[in-house]
Amino acid sequence: MTVAGSPTRAAIAAARVMVVKVGSSSLTTAEGGLDPARLDALVDALAARLAAGSQVILVSSGAIAAGLAPLGIARRPRDLATQQAAASVGQILLAHAYVESFARYSLQVGQVLLTADDVVRRSHYRNAQRTLSRLLALGAVPVVNENDTVATEEIRFGDNDRLAALVAHLVGADALILLSDVDALYDGDPRLGAARRIDEVAGESDVDGVRAGSTGASGLGTGGMASKLAAARLASAAGVPVLLTSAAQAKAALGAADVGTAFAAGGRRLTSRRFWLGYAADTKGTLTLDDGAVAAVVTRRRSLLAAGITTTTGDFVAGDVLELRNTSGVTVARGITNFDSAELPALLGHSTQDLPLDQRREVVHADDLVPLI
């Protein structure tokens, strides 16, 4: 399909609410520190979209990179403590730069710092959702970033691409735009020789064979093309179309959307609860299902019964979220368990009618289950 006739691009161009993510390399210099000209150019494009009547949430990397030069650090640190120190300095500089740049258009900015905990825990998820929605209603521009200064290795998102995909669903966005230092998705690294540019992604077959790098070209960020591809897949699977391109093409991306790579929305828009369950919630264990149970859960959307489970792993209690896997180890669904890990092994393989009366219930009810394939 050509760019000109792409319904995905038309949907992105017409989006009323959009999330825009920009990477560290697009805002900072190779030596560290913010690049005011790049940041202003991005804000110019965002302000134009806002003036056209859309609501925009900006997910911005750059806090750690912005803090390197002021602290005299030559390159991005590997240890968490130094990253947090750099972020504590850089976050102030980054927020101030956005406030001043958006002020050129008389626009207010609201900073929203999130950890993975804020999306993994259901109550925190709802709080983040309400805060972002209220900022939009008040006409402010939410600028979201991972709260690097307090996040631990265990509760980090790892990159802002995934955070942007989660925020896109959180606010019910009509589109997600991922801006980096690469103009589109390629099946290999275009810097290393011939690589095929991919303009449209309608399904998984369109990205078969893509070799995506794990770090950005500048070395300042944490994502790279691999994280952008994963984020695009996550968002599109949940019903949000995605455009991936370079920050240098932000004006076109936020306008006609006739640049970069467009990912079609591949699934129905999930409710907030089902998206949280399928993609955001932390999992505490796994259940391995036989072929019949996989068919019941994935194809027929039935509840999971003990008879179809072959093994369990993890230490969990009733109410925790578990991964449901097939016999090949592929995660086919996620769901909320009705049993503790201590009591479940004795029930495996038994029909419901053979169980004691107080245990004759679904291991995972269909209403608490989200298929992933």
PyMOL commands that set and color helices and strands:
alter all, ss='L'
color gray80, all
select helices_A, chain A and resi 7-13+24-26+36-51+63-68+80-103+116-120+122-137+153-155+160-170+190-192+204-207+224-237+247-253+272-280+291-299+306-308+345-347+352-354+357-359+366-368
alter helices_A, ss='H'
color red, helices_A
select strands_A, chain A and resi 17-22+55-60+109-114+141-146+175-180+185-186+197-198+200-201+242-246+261-263+283-289+309-314+321-325+331-336+369-371
alter strands_A, ss='S'
color yellow, strands_A
deselect
rebuild
show_as cartoon
